[in-house]
């Protein structure tokens, strides 16, 4: 099969397209013929070796953690899914950006999502839902999301609103119209955030989710007034000493299924900034590394 791969840690120049052995699912796993896969911040950080102390990988490695496609092989003990089913989900830290990929957690893709939207959903959805879950019930509460225009942030906006929250989201001014289209109240990040938020939410902020690691975590705690009511999926450095809940993404079929149900109901649509082909993988990683992405970056495998 064709896959993107890197044989050493380094820059985008290490990424090549080559023929590699086909993977096969183990017990409790499935294999899909990939239609689309995501490029997430963790993917380029793993490739660059920036997180090798925490997430070492065996080289050569295929980048990508989440993908969508059609099931073509099923491991022992798997129930509830059949050959030919259209699914999205997550595998290991690597392995998704290829013609075939093994998933350890998955859900049936909503008919309302395109292949590219399904490929964008896996990691963003479980990360957003995990971060929101730690904050307790959302109904009737006002939530502040730092970094609301990114892949995880935009997912969290729609998911929180679907569960009855009022959402204030931070983003650069160019993304304010985008946030408003999702149903959030947009504001800028950076100095003066507390004053801006107080004007937008005079009743106060009940809970906050940080998706950006922009250095604002202490400000979020001050705005909410209780570190236990703040969670972060990004700021590992400051979470512990501030007493903020640090949430790591998990390969959860339960969370994926919940996201799919919201998608089928029209309450959550994965947002895509740009779609690249497999042959453009280096360009896709370079685009991701520049940051400030609105929604997700996706690799279309079928278009090659």
C-alpha positions in Angstrom: 0.0 0.0 0.0 1.0 3.6 -0.4 1.6 5.7 2.7 3.3 8.8 4.0 6.3 7.9 6.1 9.4 9.4 7.8 12.6 7.4 8.5 14.0 9.9 11.0 12.9 12.7 13.3 13.1 16.1 11.6 11.4 18.7 9.4 8.8 18.3 6.7 11.6 17.2 4.3 11.7 13.8 6.1 8.2 13.0 4.8 8.1 10.7 1.8 5.4 8.7 -0.1 6.4 5.0 -0.5 5.1 1.5 -0.7 4.9 -0.1 2.8 3.6 -3.5 4.1 -0.1 -3.6 4.8 -1.2 -3.6 8.5 -3.7 -6.1 9.9 -6.0 -5.7 12.8 -5.4 -7.5 16.1 -8.1 -8.6 18.6 -10.6 -5.8 19.1 -9.4 -3.8 16.1 -10.6 -3.1 12.6 -8.8 -2.1 9.4 -10.2 0.5 7.0 -9.5 1.5 3.5 -8.8 5.2 4.3 -10.7 7.9 2.5 -9.3 10.8 4.6 -7.0 11.4 7.6 -6.3 14.3 9.8 -3.2 16.4 10.3 -3.2 17.3 14.0 -0.6 19.4 16.0 0.5 16.2 17.7 1.4 14.6 14.4 4.0 17.2 13.4 5.3 17.3 17.0 5.8 13.6 17.0 7.5 13.7 13.5 9.8 16.5 14.6 10.9 14.6 17.7 9.6 17.4 19.9 7.7 14.9 22.2 10.0 11.9 21.8 10.5 11.7 25.6 6.8 11.3 26.1 5.7 9.7 22.8 8.6 7.8 21.3 7.7 6.0 18.0 9.4 3.2 16.1 10.9 4.5 12.9 10.1 4.5 10.1 6.7 5.8 11.1 3.5 6.7 9.2 2.1 10.0 10.6 -1.5 10.4 11.8 -3.7 9.2 14.6 -7.2 9.5 13.2 -8.9 8.6 9.9 -12.1 7.7 8.2 -13.0 5.1 5.6 -14.6 1.8 4.8 -14.0 -1.3 6.9 -12.3 -4.1 5.0 -10.9 -6.4 7.7 -12.1 -7.2 11.2 -10.1 -8.5 14.2 -11.1 -11.2 16.6 -13.8 -10.3 19.1 -15.1 -7.3 17.2 -18.9 -6.8 17.1 -21.3 -4.2 15.9 -19.4 -3.4 12.6 -19.2 -5.2 9.3 -17.1 -5.2 6.1 -18.1 -2.2 4.0 -19.3 -0.1 6.9 -18.3 3.6 6.8 -16.6 4.6 10.0 -14.2 7.1 11.6 -11.9 6.7 14.5 -8.5 6.5 16.0 -5.6 4.1 16.0 -2.2 4.5 17.6 0.0 7.6 17.8 1.0 6.9 14.2 -0.3 4.9 11.2 -3.3 6.8 9.8 -2.0 8.6 6.7 -2.0 5.6 4.4 -4.3 3.7 2.1 -5.0 1.2 4.9 -5.1 1.9 8.6 -5.9 0.0 11.8 -8.3 1.6 14.3 -8.7 0.6 17.9 -11.7 2.9 18.6 -14.4 3.9 16.0 -18.0 4.8 15.3 -20.2 4.7 12.3 -19.8 7.9 10.3 -23.0 10.0 10.1 -24.6 10.3 6.7 -24.5 14.0 7.1 -20.7 14.1 7.0 -18.5 13.9 3.9 -15.4 11.6 3.9 -13.2 14.6 4.7 -15.4 15.8 7.6 -15.4 12.2 9.0 -11.6 12.1 8.6 -11.4 15.4 10.6 -13.6 14.3 13.5 -11.9 11.6 15.5 -9.2 13.2 17.6 -10.8 16.6 17.7 -14.1 15.2 18.9 -12.8 12.9 21.7 -10.4 15.7 22.9 -13.2 18.3 23.0 -15.7 16.0 24.6 -13.1 14.8 27.1 -12.3 18.3 28.1 -15.9 19.3 28.4 -16.8 16.2 30.4 -14.5 17.1 33.2 -16.4 20.4 33.7 -19.6 18.8 34.6 -23.1 19.5 33.2 -23.2 22.1 30.5 -26.9 23.0 30.4 -27.6 26.6 31.4 -23.9 27.4 32.1 -21.7 29.9 30.5 -18.4 28.5 29.1 -15.3 30.3 28.0 -13.2 28.5 25.3 -9.7 29.7 24.7 -8.6 29.0 21.1 -12.2 28.4 19.9 -11.5 28.5 16.2 -9.1 25.6 16.0 -9.9 21.9 15.4 -10.6 21.0 19.0 -12.0 24.5 19.9 -14.5 24.6 17.1 -15.7 21.1 17.9 -16.0 22.1 21.6 -18.1 25.1 20.7 -20.7 23.1 18.8 -20.8 20.3 21.2 -21.2 22.6 24.2 -24.0 24.6 22.6 -25.7 21.3 21.7 -25.7 20.5 25.4 -27.2 23.8 26.4 -24.3 26.0 27.2 -23.7 29.6 26.3 -20.3 29.8 24.8 -17.8 32.7 24.7 -14.9 31.9 22.4 -11.5 33.6 21.9 -9.9 33.8 18.5 -8.1 36.3 16.3 -10.4 38.9 14.8 -10.3 37.3 11.4 -12.1 34.3 13.0 -14.8 36.2 14.8 -17.4 35.8 12.1 -16.6 32.1 11.9 -17.1 31.7 15.7 -20.4 33.6 15.5 -21.5 31.2 12.7 -21.0 28.3 15.1 -23.2 30.0 17.7 -20.4 31.4 20.0 -19.9 34.9 21.3 -16.5 35.8 19.9 -13.8 37.9 21.5 -10.1 38.4 21.1 -7.5 36.6 23.2 -4.6 38.3 25.0 -4.3 41.2 27.4 -7.5 42.5 28.8 -9.4 39.3 28.3 -11.1 39.5 31.8 -12.5 42.9 31.0 -13.8 41.9 27.6 -15.4 38.8 28.9 -17.1 40.6 31.7 -18.8 42.9 29.2 -19.9 40.0 27.0 -21.1 37.8 29.9 -22.3 40.1 32.7 -23.6 37.1 34.6 -20.1 35.7 34.8 -18.2 32.7 33.4 -19.0 29.3 35.1 -16.5 27.1 33.4 -13.5 27.4 31.0 -11.8 25.1 28.5 -8.3 25.9 27.2 -7.4 24.4 23.9 -4.5 26.7 22.9 -1.7 26.8 25.5 -1.4 30.5 24.8 -0.2 31.4 28.3 -3.7 32.4 29.5 -4.4 29.6 31.9 -3.9 31.7 35.0 -6.2 34.3 33.5 -8.9 31.7 32.9 -8.7 30.6 36.6 -9.1 34.2 37.7 -12.0 34.8 35.4 -13.9 31.7 36.5 -12.7 32.0 40.2 -12.1 28.3 40.7 -9.3 26.2 39.2 -11.5 23.1 39.5 -13.9 24.6 37.0 -11.1 25.0 34.3 -9.7 22.3 32.1 -6.9 22.3 29.5 -6.1 19.9 26.7 -2.9 21.8 25.8 -1.0 23.5 28.7 0.8 20.7 30.4 3.4 23.1 31.9 1.0 25.2 33.9 -1.9 22.9 34.7 -0.5 21.1 37.7 0.7 24.1 39.7 -2.5 26.1 39.0 -4.7 23.1 40.0 -6.3 23.0 36.6 -7.6 19.7 35.2 -5.3 18.4 32.4 -7.2 16.2 29.9 -5.5 13.8 27.4 -7.3 12.4 24.4 -8.4 8.8 24.8 -9.4 6.3 22.2 -13.0 6.1 23.3 -15.7 4.5 21.1 -18.2 6.0 23.5 -17.1 9.5 22.9 -16.9 8.9 19.1 -20.4 7.5 19.1 -21.7 10.5 21.0 -20.0 12.8 18.5 -21.5 10.9 15.6 -25.0 11.1 17.1 -24.6 14.9 17.4 -23.4 14.9 13.8 -26.4 12.9 12.6 -28.7 15.4 14.4 -27.0 18.3 12.7 -25.5 19.7 15.9 -21.9 19.1 15.1 -20.1 19.4 11.8 -16.3 19.0 11.7 -14.9 22.2 10.2 -12.1 22.0 7.6 -9.7 24.7 6.7 -8.0 22.9 3.8 -7.8 19.5 2.2 -4.4 18.2 0.8 -3.7 15.1 -1.2 -1.4 12.3 0.1 1.4 13.6 -2.2 1.1 17.0 -0.5 1.7 15.6 3.0 4.8 17.8 3.5 2.8 20.9 2.6 0.1 19.9 5.0 2.5 19.5 7.9 4.1 22.8 7.1 0.7 24.4 7.0 -0.2 22.9 10.4 3.1 24.0 12.0 2.3 27.6 11.1 -0.6 27.5 13.5 -3.7 29.6 13.7 -5.6 26.9 11.8 -9.4 27.4 11.5 -10.8 24.0 12.0 -8.9 21.0 10.7 -6.4 20.1 8.0 -7.2 16.9 6.2 -5.4 14.5 3.8 -7.6 13.0 1.1 -6.3 9.6 0.3 -8.8 8.7 -2.3 -7.9 11.7 -4.5 -4.4 10.3 -5.3 
